[in-house]
Amino acid sequence: MSFSNIEFPRARIAREHGVLVVSQWTAQDFYPPPNTYLIRIKGANPTGINEFVELKYEDEYVKILKLDFDDMDEARSKHDRIMTEADAVAIVDFFKEVKPLVTEAAPALFMVHCQGGISRSSAVAVGYAYYRGSKELDAAIYAAKCFIPNRKVFSLIKAEVDRRLS
C-alpha cells in the first residue's frame, strides 16, 4: 500500500500495522486501497463545521461507520455530545468485521478520522490495538507525537471489549 501523501509517522503505522489515523481533510481526498474500512467521527469543533466533509472516494470503502460525539470527557452544556456506551458498542462491532480480514494474504486497512486526526481518532485506533491484542500498534500510536488519544473514548471502547471477553 502506498501512503505517499500521508505524513510520517502516520504512514509508517499504516504500512506496519494496517491502521491509518488522519484528519477529515486528509480523509476527504484519500483514495483508499482495496479492502479499506473507515470510521468517521464528527462533533462540535472550533471551526464550526458540524457536518461530515464529503469524501471524494466514498464508494471505494468496504464499509463506513459514522459517529457523532465531541472531543471531551464530560458534557459542559446541554449541547455537548460526549461518547456513549452505544458508540463503543458500534465501534467494537465494527472491529469484529475488520479483524478477520487483516492477514498477510489479504491485507485490510482500518482507517479512522475525526476533525484533526489527533484525539478521538487516535483513541479509537488504540482501542483497535487493544481489541486485536497488539502491543506493537499501541506502542506505535503512543510513541507518535502527533497523537493524543482521548481517555474517555478509549476507556469506553476498552470496557466494551472487556465486557465481551468476560
Biotite code that builds the C-alpha atoms (Angstrom):
import biotite.structure as struc

atoms = struc.array([
    struc.Atom([0.000, 0.000, 0.000], chain_id="A", res_id=1, res_name="MET", atom_name="CA", element="C"),
    struc.Atom([1.252, 3.453, -0.853], chain_id="A", res_id=2, res_name="SER", atom_name="CA", element="C"),
    struc.Atom([0.824, 6.354, 1.533], chain_id="A", res_id=3, res_name="PHE", atom_name="CA", element="C"),
    struc.Atom([2.907, 8.936, -0.325], chain_id="A", res_id=4, res_name="SER", atom_name="CA", element="C"),
    struc.Atom([0.551, 11.800, 0.543], chain_id="A", res_id=5, res_name="ASN", atom_name="CA", element="C"),
    struc.Atom([0.359, 10.855, 4.258], chain_id="A", res_id=6, res_name="ILE", atom_name="CA", element="C"),
    struc.Atom([2.897, 12.336, 6.667], chain_id="A", res_id=7, res_name="GLU", atom_name="CA", element="C"),
    struc.Atom([5.265, 10.268, 8.779], chain_id="A", res_id=8, res_name="PHE", atom_name="CA", element="C"),
    struc.Atom([4.628, 8.640, 11.357], chain_id="A", res_id=9, res_name="PRO", atom_name="CA", element="C"),
    struc.Atom([1.009, 8.118, 10.259], chain_id="A", res_id=10, res_name="ARG", atom_name="CA", element="C"),
    struc.Atom([2.174, 6.418, 7.052], chain_id="A", res_id=11, res_name="ALA", atom_name="CA", element="C"),
    struc.Atom([4.629, 4.171, 8.919], chain_id="A", res_id=12, res_name="ARG", atom_name="CA", element="C"),
    struc.Atom([1.894, 2.991, 11.311], chain_id="A", res_id=13, res_name="ILE", atom_name="CA", element="C"),
    struc.Atom([-0.413, 2.325, 8.337], chain_id="A", res_id=14, res_name="ALA", atom_name="CA", element="C"),
    struc.Atom([2.256, 0.322, 6.485], chain_id="A", res_id=15, res_name="ARG", atom_name="CA", element="C"),
    struc.Atom([3.371, -1.667, 9.536], chain_id="A", res_id=16, res_name="GLU", atom_name="CA", element="C"),
    struc.Atom([0.040, -2.190, 11.309], chain_id="A", res_id=17, res_name="HIS", atom_name="CA", element="C"),
    struc.Atom([-2.754, -1.604, 8.766], chain_id="A", res_id=18, res_name="GLY", atom_name="CA", element="C"),
    struc.Atom([-4.192, 1.320, 10.739], chain_id="A", res_id=19, res_name="VAL", atom_name="CA", element="C"),
    struc.Atom([-4.371, 4.859, 9.377], chain_id="A", res_id=20, res_name="LEU", atom_name="CA", element="C"),
    struc.Atom([-5.375, 7.787, 11.615], chain_id="A", res_id=21, res_name="VAL", atom_name="CA", element="C"),
    struc.Atom([-5.972, 11.067, 9.779], chain_id="A", res_id=22, res_name="VAL", atom_name="CA", element="C"),
    struc.Atom([-7.826, 14.362, 9.857], chain_id="A", res_id=23, res_name="SER", atom_name="CA", element="C"),
    struc.Atom([-11.081, 14.851, 7.980], chain_id="A", res_id=24, res_name="GLN", atom_name="CA", element="C"),
    struc.Atom([-9.197, 16.984, 5.449], chain_id="A", res_id=25, res_name="TRP", atom_name="CA", element="C"),
    struc.Atom([-6.783, 14.164, 4.629], chain_id="A", res_id=26, res_name="THR", atom_name="CA", element="C"),
    struc.Atom([-9.646, 11.662, 4.513], chain_id="A", res_id=27, res_name="ALA", atom_name="CA", element="C"),
    struc.Atom([-11.546, 13.892, 2.106], chain_id="A", res_id=28, res_name="GLN", atom_name="CA", element="C"),
    struc.Atom([-9.010, 13.397, -0.710], chain_id="A", res_id=29, res_name="ASP", atom_name="CA", element="C"),
    struc.Atom([-7.625, 9.978, 0.244], chain_id="A", res_id=30, res_name="PHE", atom_name="CA", element="C"),
    struc.Atom([-8.018, 7.214, -2.337], chain_id="A", res_id=31, res_name="TYR", atom_name="CA", element="C"),
    struc.Atom([-8.360, 4.061, -0.246], chain_id="A", res_id=32, res_name="PRO", atom_name="CA", element="C"),
    struc.Atom([-6.620, 0.865, -1.277], chain_id="A", res_id=33, res_name="PRO", atom_name="CA", element="C"),
    struc.Atom([-8.820, -2.220, -1.706], chain_id="A", res_id=34, res_name="PRO", atom_name="CA", element="C"),
    struc.Atom([-10.288, -3.681, 1.488], chain_id="A", res_id=35, res_name="ASN", atom_name="CA", element="C"),
    struc.Atom([-10.369, -0.405, 3.455], chain_id="A", res_id=36, res_name="THR", atom_name="CA", element="C"),
    struc.Atom([-12.764, 0.109, 6.363], chain_id="A", res_id=37, res_name="TYR", atom_name="CA", element="C"),
    struc.Atom([-13.438, 3.606, 7.698], chain_id="A", res_id=38, res_name="LEU", atom_name="CA", element="C"),
    struc.Atom([-14.736, 5.100, 10.939], chain_id="A", res_id=39, res_name="ILE", atom_name="CA", element="C"),
    struc.Atom([-15.714, 8.764, 10.662], chain_id="A", res_id=40, res_name="ARG", atom_name="CA", element="C"),
    struc.Atom([-16.185, 10.882, 13.779], chain_id="A", res_id=41, res_name="ILE", atom_name="CA", element="C"),
    struc.Atom([-17.675, 14.340, 13.770], chain_id="A", res_id=42, res_name="LYS", atom_name="CA", element="C"),
    struc.Atom([-18.737, 16.646, 16.537], chain_id="A", res_id=43, res_name="GLY", atom_name="CA", element="C"),
    struc.Atom([-18.657, 20.278, 17.536], chain_id="A", res_id=44, res_name="ALA", atom_name="CA", element="C"),
    struc.Atom([-15.306, 21.876, 16.844], chain_id="A", res_id=45, res_name="ASN", atom_name="CA", element="C"),
    struc.Atom([-13.727, 25.321, 16.818], chain_id="A", res_id=46, res_name="PRO", atom_name="CA", element="C"),
    struc.Atom([-14.188, 25.747, 13.058], chain_id="A", res_id=47, res_name="THR", atom_name="CA", element="C"),
    struc.Atom([-17.958, 25.471, 13.419], chain_id="A", res_id=48, res_name="GLY", atom_name="CA", element="C"),
    struc.Atom([-18.170, 22.600, 10.921], chain_id="A", res_id=49, res_name="ILE", atom_name="CA", element="C"),
    struc.Atom([-20.778, 20.180, 12.244], chain_id="A", res_id=50, res_name="ASN", atom_name="CA", element="C"),
    struc.Atom([-21.223, 18.027, 9.164], chain_id="A", res_id=51, res_name="GLU", atom_name="CA", element="C"),
    struc.Atom([-19.031, 15.385, 7.627], chain_id="A", res_id=52, res_name="PHE", atom_name="CA", element="C"),
    struc.Atom([-16.903, 16.687, 4.785], chain_id="A", res_id=53, res_name="VAL", atom_name="CA", element="C"),
    struc.Atom([-17.655, 14.919, 1.524], chain_id="A", res_id=54, res_name="GLU", atom_name="CA", element="C"),
    struc.Atom([-15.272, 12.090, 0.675], chain_id="A", res_id=55, res_name="LEU", atom_name="CA", element="C"),
    struc.Atom([-14.175, 12.104, -2.959], chain_id="A", res_id=56, res_name="LYS", atom_name="CA", element="C"),
    struc.Atom([-13.909, 8.292, -2.997], chain_id="A", res_id=57, res_name="TYR", atom_name="CA", element="C"),
    struc.Atom([-16.615, 7.240, -0.538], chain_id="A", res_id=58, res_name="GLU", atom_name="CA", element="C"),
    struc.Atom([-17.770, 4.352, -2.739], chain_id="A", res_id=59, res_name="ASP", atom_name="CA", element="C"),
    struc.Atom([-14.291, 2.771, -2.588], chain_id="A", res_id=60, res_name="GLU", atom_name="CA", element="C"),
    struc.Atom([-14.571, 1.846, 1.114], chain_id="A", res_id=61, res_name="TYR", atom_name="CA", element="C"),
    struc.Atom([-15.821, -1.612, 2.085], chain_id="A", res_id=62, res_name="VAL", atom_name="CA", element="C"),
    struc.Atom([-17.799, -0.167, 4.981], chain_id="A", res_id=63, res_name="LYS", atom_name="CA", element="C"),
    struc.Atom([-18.099, 3.176, 6.771], chain_id="A", res_id=64, res_name="ILE", atom_name="CA", element="C"),
    struc.Atom([-19.251, 3.772, 10.339], chain_id="A", res_id=65, res_name="LEU", atom_name="CA", element="C"),
    struc.Atom([-20.304, 7.356, 11.088], chain_id="A", res_id=66, res_name="LYS", atom_name="CA", element="C"),
    struc.Atom([-20.303, 8.619, 14.661], chain_id="A", res_id=67, res_name="LEU", atom_name="CA", element="C"),
    struc.Atom([-21.107, 11.976, 16.227], chain_id="A", res_id=68, res_name="ASP", atom_name="CA", element="C"),
    struc.Atom([-19.504, 12.954, 19.526], chain_id="A", res_id=69, res_name="PHE", atom_name="CA", element="C"),
    struc.Atom([-17.372, 15.827, 20.756], chain_id="A", res_id=70, res_name="ASP", atom_name="CA", element="C"),
    struc.Atom([-13.740, 15.675, 21.846], chain_id="A", res_id=71, res_name="ASP", atom_name="CA", element="C"),
    struc.Atom([-14.358, 15.956, 25.587], chain_id="A", res_id=72, res_name="MET", atom_name="CA", element="C"),
    struc.Atom([-14.564, 13.769, 28.665], chain_id="A", res_id=73, res_name="ASP", atom_name="CA", element="C"),
    struc.Atom([-17.750, 15.235, 30.096], chain_id="A", res_id=74, res_name="GLU", atom_name="CA", element="C"),
    struc.Atom([-20.531, 17.476, 28.874], chain_id="A", res_id=75, res_name="ALA", atom_name="CA", element="C"),
    struc.Atom([-20.224, 21.124, 29.856], chain_id="A", res_id=76, res_name="ARG", atom_name="CA", element="C"),
    struc.Atom([-23.520, 22.239, 28.338], chain_id="A", res_id=77, res_name="SER", atom_name="CA", element="C"),
    struc.Atom([-26.737, 20.645, 27.156], chain_id="A", res_id=78, res_name="LYS", atom_name="CA", element="C"),
    struc.Atom([-25.479, 20.910, 23.564], chain_id="A", res_id=79, res_name="HIS", atom_name="CA", element="C"),
    struc.Atom([-22.315, 18.876, 24.124], chain_id="A", res_id=80, res_name="ASP", atom_name="CA", element="C"),
    struc.Atom([-22.280, 15.348, 22.736], chain_id="A", res_id=81, res_name="ARG", atom_name="CA", element="C"),
    struc.Atom([-19.956, 13.020, 24.608], chain_id="A", res_id=82, res_name="ILE", atom_name="CA", element="C"),
    struc.Atom([-19.193, 9.483, 23.511], chain_id="A", res_id=83, res_name="MET", atom_name="CA", element="C"),
    struc.Atom([-21.665, 6.922, 24.864], chain_id="A", res_id=84, res_name="THR", atom_name="CA", element="C"),
    struc.Atom([-21.614, 3.213, 25.589], chain_id="A", res_id=85, res_name="GLU", atom_name="CA", element="C"),
    struc.Atom([-23.756, 2.764, 22.464], chain_id="A", res_id=86, res_name="ALA", atom_name="CA", element="C"),
    struc.Atom([-20.974, 4.378, 20.417], chain_id="A", res_id=87, res_name="ASP", atom_name="CA", element="C"),
    struc.Atom([-18.475, 1.953, 21.965], chain_id="A", res_id=88, res_name="ALA", atom_name="CA", element="C"),
    struc.Atom([-20.714, -0.997, 21.069], chain_id="A", res_id=89, res_name="VAL", atom_name="CA", element="C"),
    struc.Atom([-20.926, 0.209, 17.448], chain_id="A", res_id=90, res_name="ALA", atom_name="CA", element="C"),
    struc.Atom([-17.147, 0.651, 17.282], chain_id="A", res_id=91, res_name="ILE", atom_name="CA", element="C"),
    struc.Atom([-16.368, -2.812, 18.689], chain_id="A", res_id=92, res_name="VAL", atom_name="CA", element="C"),
    struc.Atom([-18.946, -4.364, 16.341], chain_id="A", res_id=93, res_name="ASP", atom_name="CA", element="C"),
    struc.Atom([-17.081, -2.635, 13.511], chain_id="A", res_id=94, res_name="PHE", atom_name="CA", element="C"),
    struc.Atom([-13.740, -4.008, 14.807], chain_id="A", res_id=95, res_name="PHE", atom_name="CA", element="C"),
    struc.Atom([-15.205, -7.534, 14.606], chain_id="A", res_id=96, res_name="LYS", atom_name="CA", element="C"),
    struc.Atom([-15.798, -7.076, 10.886], chain_id="A", res_id=97, res_name="GLU", atom_name="CA", element="C"),
    struc.Atom([-12.282, -5.812, 10.195], chain_id="A", res_id=98, res_name="VAL", atom_name="CA", element="C"),
    struc.Atom([-10.178, -8.118, 12.395], chain_id="A", res_id=99, res_name="LYS", atom_name="CA", element="C"),
    struc.Atom([-10.653, -11.391, 10.498], chain_id="A", res_id=100, res_name="PRO", atom_name="CA", element="C"),
    struc.Atom([-9.599, -9.694, 7.267], chain_id="A", res_id=101, res_name="LEU", atom_name="CA", element="C"),
    struc.Atom([-6.245, -8.374, 8.478], chain_id="A", res_id=102, res_name="VAL", atom_name="CA", element="C"),
    struc.Atom([-3.825, -11.039, 7.283], chain_id="A", res_id=103, res_name="THR", atom_name="CA", element="C"),
    struc.Atom([-0.724, -11.021, 5.128], chain_id="A", res_id=104, res_name="GLU", atom_name="CA", element="C"),
    struc.Atom([-2.596, -12.864, 2.388], chain_id="A", res_id=105, res_name="ALA", atom_name="CA", element="C"),
    struc.Atom([-5.497, -10.410, 2.438], chain_id="A", res_id=106, res_name="ALA", atom_name="CA", element="C"),
    struc.Atom([-4.343, -7.126, 3.963], chain_id="A", res_id=107, res_name="PRO", atom_name="CA", element="C"),
    struc.Atom([-7.019, -4.717, 5.066], chain_id="A", res_id=108, res_name="ALA", atom_name="CA", element="C"),
    struc.Atom([-6.681, -1.105, 6.038], chain_id="A", res_id=109, res_name="LEU", atom_name="CA", element="C"),
    struc.Atom([-8.552, 0.181, 9.068], chain_id="A", res_id=110, res_name="PHE", atom_name="CA", element="C"),
    struc.Atom([-8.833, 3.951, 8.751], chain_id="A", res_id=111, res_name="MET", atom_name="CA", element="C"),
    struc.Atom([-10.300, 6.376, 11.248], chain_id="A", res_id=112, res_name="VAL", atom_name="CA", element="C"),
    struc.Atom([-10.690, 10.129, 11.103], chain_id="A", res_id=113, res_name="HIS", atom_name="CA", element="C"),
    struc.Atom([-12.055, 12.886, 13.264], chain_id="A", res_id=114, res_name="CYS", atom_name="CA", element="C"),
    struc.Atom([-11.693, 16.632, 12.827], chain_id="A", res_id=115, res_name="GLN", atom_name="CA", element="C"),
    struc.Atom([-7.936, 16.884, 13.377], chain_id="A", res_id=116, res_name="GLY", atom_name="CA", element="C"),
    struc.Atom([-6.875, 13.238, 13.466], chain_id="A", res_id=117, res_name="GLY", atom_name="CA", element="C"),
    struc.Atom([-5.291, 13.730, 16.887], chain_id="A", res_id=118, res_name="ILE", atom_name="CA", element="C"),
    struc.Atom([-7.509, 12.750, 19.815], chain_id="A", res_id=119, res_name="SER", atom_name="CA", element="C"),
    struc.Atom([-10.776, 10.885, 19.144], chain_id="A", res_id=120, res_name="ARG", atom_name="CA", element="C"),
    struc.Atom([-9.496, 9.017, 16.109], chain_id="A", res_id=121, res_name="SER", atom_name="CA", element="C"),
    struc.Atom([-6.213, 8.014, 17.769], chain_id="A", res_id=122, res_name="SER", atom_name="CA", element="C"),
    struc.Atom([-8.187, 6.785, 20.814], chain_id="A", res_id=123, res_name="ALA", atom_name="CA", element="C"),
    struc.Atom([-10.269, 4.578, 18.505], chain_id="A", res_id=124, res_name="VAL", atom_name="CA", element="C"),
    struc.Atom([-7.014, 3.268, 16.982], chain_id="A", res_id=125, res_name="ALA", atom_name="CA", element="C"),
    struc.Atom([-5.680, 2.483, 20.475], chain_id="A", res_id=126, res_name="VAL", atom_name="CA", element="C"),
    struc.Atom([-8.985, 0.710, 21.157], chain_id="A", res_id=127, res_name="GLY", atom_name="CA", element="C"),
    struc.Atom([-8.477, -1.298, 17.973], chain_id="A", res_id=128, res_name="TYR", atom_name="CA", element="C"),
    struc.Atom([-4.966, -2.230, 19.133], chain_id="A", res_id=129, res_name="ALA", atom_name="CA", element="C"),
    struc.Atom([-6.448, -3.364, 22.456], chain_id="A", res_id=130, res_name="TYR", atom_name="CA", element="C"),
    struc.Atom([-9.139, -5.370, 20.656], chain_id="A", res_id=131, res_name="TYR", atom_name="CA", element="C"),
    struc.Atom([-6.510, -7.082, 18.486], chain_id="A", res_id=132, res_name="ARG", atom_name="CA", element="C"),
    struc.Atom([-4.143, -7.558, 21.416], chain_id="A", res_id=133, res_name="GLY", atom_name="CA", element="C"),
    struc.Atom([-1.440, -5.657, 19.528], chain_id="A", res_id=134, res_name="SER", atom_name="CA", element="C"),
    struc.Atom([1.024, -4.126, 21.957], chain_id="A", res_id=135, res_name="LYS", atom_name="CA", element="C"),
    struc.Atom([3.160, -3.076, 18.961], chain_id="A", res_id=136, res_name="GLU", atom_name="CA", element="C"),
    struc.Atom([0.360, -0.983, 17.431], chain_id="A", res_id=137, res_name="LEU", atom_name="CA", element="C"),
    struc.Atom([-0.464, 0.508, 20.824], chain_id="A", res_id=138, res_name="ASP", atom_name="CA", element="C"),
    struc.Atom([3.196, 1.450, 21.373], chain_id="A", res_id=139, res_name="ALA", atom_name="CA", element="C"),
    struc.Atom([3.487, 2.940, 17.871], chain_id="A", res_id=140, res_name="ALA", atom_name="CA", element="C"),
    struc.Atom([0.468, 5.195, 18.413], chain_id="A", res_id=141, res_name="ILE", atom_name="CA", element="C"),
    struc.Atom([1.646, 6.400, 21.819], chain_id="A", res_id=142, res_name="TYR", atom_name="CA", element="C"),
    struc.Atom([5.190, 6.953, 20.506], chain_id="A", res_id=143, res_name="ALA", atom_name="CA", element="C"),
    struc.Atom([3.950, 9.183, 17.684], chain_id="A", res_id=144, res_name="ALA", atom_name="CA", element="C"),
    struc.Atom([3.963, 12.777, 18.887], chain_id="A", res_id=145, res_name="LYS", atom_name="CA", element="C"),
    struc.Atom([1.065, 13.679, 16.569], chain_id="A", res_id=146, res_name="CYS", atom_name="CA", element="C"),
    struc.Atom([-1.496, 11.718, 18.625], chain_id="A", res_id=147, res_name="PHE", atom_name="CA", element="C"),
    struc.Atom([-3.100, 12.496, 21.996], chain_id="A", res_id=148, res_name="ILE", atom_name="CA", element="C"),
    struc.Atom([-5.693, 9.719, 22.486], chain_id="A", res_id=149, res_name="PRO", atom_name="CA", element="C"),
    struc.Atom([-8.868, 10.846, 24.243], chain_id="A", res_id=150, res_name="ASN", atom_name="CA", element="C"),
    struc.Atom([-9.031, 8.899, 27.525], chain_id="A", res_id=151, res_name="ARG", atom_name="CA", element="C"),
    struc.Atom([-12.843, 8.799, 27.682], chain_id="A", res_id=152, res_name="LYS", atom_name="CA", element="C"),
    struc.Atom([-13.106, 7.359, 24.169], chain_id="A", res_id=153, res_name="VAL", atom_name="CA", element="C"),
    struc.Atom([-10.507, 4.676, 24.865], chain_id="A", res_id=154, res_name="PHE", atom_name="CA", element="C"),
    struc.Atom([-11.950, 3.782, 28.281], chain_id="A", res_id=155, res_name="SER", atom_name="CA", element="C"),
    struc.Atom([-15.431, 3.172, 26.819], chain_id="A", res_id=156, res_name="LEU", atom_name="CA", element="C"),
    struc.Atom([-14.029, 1.015, 23.997], chain_id="A", res_id=157, res_name="ILE", atom_name="CA", element="C"),
    struc.Atom([-11.827, -0.925, 26.435], chain_id="A", res_id=158, res_name="LYS", atom_name="CA", element="C"),
    struc.Atom([-14.814, -1.506, 28.758], chain_id="A", res_id=159, res_name="ALA", atom_name="CA", element="C"),
    struc.Atom([-16.859, -2.863, 25.838], chain_id="A", res_id=160, res_name="GLU", atom_name="CA", element="C"),
    struc.Atom([-14.051, -5.185, 24.696], chain_id="A", res_id=161, res_name="VAL", atom_name="CA", element="C"),
    struc.Atom([-13.579, -6.424, 28.277], chain_id="A", res_id=162, res_name="ASP", atom_name="CA", element="C"),
    struc.Atom([-17.340, -6.925, 28.675], chain_id="A", res_id=163, res_name="ARG", atom_name="CA", element="C"),
    struc.Atom([-17.397, -9.164, 25.615], chain_id="A", res_id=164, res_name="ARG", atom_name="CA", element="C"),
    struc.Atom([-14.425, -11.176, 26.819], chain_id="A", res_id=165, res_name="LEU", atom_name="CA", element="C"),
    struc.Atom([-15.935, -11.898, 30.246], chain_id="A", res_id=166, res_name="SER", atom_name="CA", element="C"),
])
